[in-house]
Amino acid sequence: MNVRKNKLVSLAALGLVGGLALSACGGGSENGGTDGASDGGGAAGGYAELSGNLAGSGASSMQNAQTAWTESFMGLTQAEGGDLTVTYDPTGSGTGREQFLSGQVQFAGTDAALDEEELTKSAEVCNDSQAFDLPVYISPIAVVFNLEGVDSLNLTPEVIAGIFAGDITKWNDPAIAESNPDAELPDKDIVPVHRSDDSGTTENFTEYLSENAPDAWTHGPIETWPIDGGQSGDGTSGMKSTVEGGDGTIGYIDASQASGLGTAAIQVGDEFVEYSADAAAKAVDVSPREEGREENDIVVELDRTTEEAGVYPIVLVSYLALCGSYADSAQGEAVKAYASYMISEEGQATAAEAAGSAPISEELRTDAQAAIDGITVG
């Protein structure tokens, strides 16, 4: 199920093109379509007529991806003679949705899809049409640790939940040893590390724990860590630094930042699955769409308890919130072209290189492109 995330923290960031530009969904001109962007290729051309400013804000989880997307897309546009500036401000999902629904930005990034109330409200700024969501960013969340002499471990959901709940306290606990018969596990204290800030990563991680080990993790899915004390880190970089600087530490982190640390393979059914882009993407592929939404509103109801082979279920999905209609023709055409680039093979590869994200499937790309093509302008 999708969980509301009102605040997200910055991930380890590349330089960001900042600031907001113009108001969303305003003005008015002729109805039209995006020339060359609707084939899903992203960089297929047709950018020469794009001009002005296109502003978005929202989830910091996709900050690195949005930096790469905006820079690459503007480069392609300028190469064809266009003059469009695209900005993305990583304000957090909740603020991004608020700015989108108040007309301050033309699109939002969010780790929680628009809810029914927000969809209804969107008609006020979406040219009497309704907004919709598209999944554009899939990121595995790695369970990382710093334990001398141990680089990898197999961990069951119950063990992970027990560790972070504070009930499993030694690295040589029989519950850990049972799944790791060949590992030399020391008689050393486990030091769980959590995020000190309100975090979408925390919310996705605890949603996984609560659905797979509800007896061990009784706090439910939360974005603010519920247990007092313990070690913590502010943001992704703070979490990594705390785990790296400790002895016997364990934490959870966006997989793109997991290098240099030990990592856990997670039990799914009868196998243990290591995180990877393919395994995270497969978790989305095996999950159903949320019911009760319009055909163009593509929201994934993540199946955290799947036993499908090769799936890594601890994932975060970020969405792009768009208007179904833009009164300003130039802004509408720019939105359609930029969104098409983001979901294209080239755009997804650009995000993967910059942020370690998993590409969306061809099926999702096809459906998302049809939704983008359905946007009206003018």
C-alpha positions, 0 to 999 in steps of 0.5 A: 500500500502507499504511505503518505510522506509529508517530509523527505530528506536530501540524499547525498546530492549532486549540484542542483539547478535550484529555484522555481519558475512561473506559475503552473497551469496558467495562461491559455492558447491553442490546443496541441501535442508534443512533436516528437516526444510521444514515441517514448524515445525521450531524445527523439527530437521535436524540441526546437519549439520548446521555450520558457520555464518549467518548474517542479518540486518534491521528493528528495529521493529523486534529487540526483535523478532530477539533476541528471534529467534536467541537465540532460534534457536541457542539453538536448533541447538547446542542441535543437535550438530550443530555449527551455529552462527546467528546474526541480527543487527537492522540497520533500513530497508533501511540499511538492504536492502542495506547490503543485496543487497551488499552481506554483509548479507545473509538476511534482515528485512524490513518494506518495501518490496523490490521494482522492482529496488531492485529485479532486482539488487538482481540477482548480489548477489543471484547467478543469481536468484532474491530475494523475501520477506516473512511477518514474523512479524505483530505488532499492533500500539496502540493509547495510552493516559494518562488522569486521571480517563479514561482508555479506549476510543472509537475514530474514524479515523477522531477524531484521525486525528484531534487530531494529526493534532492539530485541536481537542484540548480539551478532552471534545470536542463534537467529542470525547464525541459523541463516549464516552457517559459514560466517564467523559471527563475533560475540559483539553488540549489534548497534542499530542505526536509524534516520534522525529526520523524518524520512521516506526511506524510513517509512518504506523500510518500516512498511516492509518490516510491519508487513513481513514481521508484524510480531517483531516490529509492532510500530507500523510504517512510520517516517519518524523513528519511534524508538528512543535512544540508539545511534542515528544519522541525518539524511542518507549521508548521515546514516552512512557516516554513522554506520561506517564510523561504528563497530557492529553497526547496521542501518538502511540506506538508498542502495546507491550509497551502499558501497564500502559497507557490508550488505544483507541478502533478504529472505523472499520465499525460500531464497535470499535475494541481494539488492539490485536494480533488476530485483527492485524493478521486479518487485514493482512488476509483480505488484498490482496497480492500486484499484479505483483510479483512472486509467492514466493514474498509474499507482503501484500497490507494492507487494511487500510480502511476495515470494516471487523468485528474484524479487527484492521487496525493500524498494521505494517508488517515486511518482511524477504528478502531472496535470491532465490539461494545461491551459498554457500551451507552451508549458503543456508542451514542455511538460509532455516532452520532459515527462516523456524524456524521464520515462524513456529508456535514455532517461531511465538510464541517465537516472540509473547512472546518476542515482543507482535507480532501477529502470521502469519496465517496458510495460510501465513505460508504454502505459505511462507514455499513453498517459502523457500523450493524453495530456491536452494543452490550450 
